[in-house]
């Protein structure tokens, strides 16, 4: 059984092909990432890609995780159908699945991306306490204990969103940072290269914005891991993912593992479990 896995985020689509059912640390046969705009049109990049897979003799089961809204779900269903790959199975947050138990009272309120990432983390790091942090537009932190129980989680603005809110809601800070023209530059720098991390006590407003946002995220991660240790009686393994990870991770004192594909791997686990 081969698997085509689709992770539709707020701005990008990640995809991966597995030639056989899930197993831990399994390499993808092929993978890629594209902007969501590439889904548009009857001959879009994704249509051509999927037709090529079909033409190469692949007939994979297609599983997807989508947080980009109903329009993107419709686009994906249409593209997969036109490529001759059948239908798409979209993941949904559940009470329990694949060894993970949802910690939310109303399970649908846990974002499906976080839910699928929990499943991926559970199977990539079995029987371990895990603190899983996704650093993107928002920064999400979820605690999963060694039995597979989702203890709970939290959400704060990511570094980019922190800076955007300050620059758009405070005229004085925007002026001191360089005026209207600086907004895009500072926001892009908020998730820029890891080597550009400013000191916490900066010497100008622009650097102060970057330092404040990045150090705030790092401090929240460290606090979450300490609090998790108090709740569980032992420190969990820290797992980091997301586009802004590279500028936050160097500020941490705690050891961590980088896991960029937990959602794709979680989808593979769900697909494999459903087939058995």
Buried (B, 14 or more C-beta within 10 A) or exposed (E): BBBBBBBBBEEBBBBBBBBEBBEEEBEBBBBEEBEBEBBEEEEBBBBEBBBEBBEEEBEBBBBBBBBBEEEBBEBBBBBBBBBEBBEBBBBEBBEEBBBBBBBBEEBEEBBBBBBBBBBBBBBBBEEBBBBBBBBBBBBBBBBBBBEBBBBBBEEEBBBBBBBBEBBEEEEEBBEBBBEEEBBEEBBEBBBBEEEEBBEEEBEEBBBBBBBBBBBBBBEBBBEBBEEBBEBBEEBBBBBBBBBBBBBBBEBBEBEBBEBEBBBBBBBBBBBBBEEE
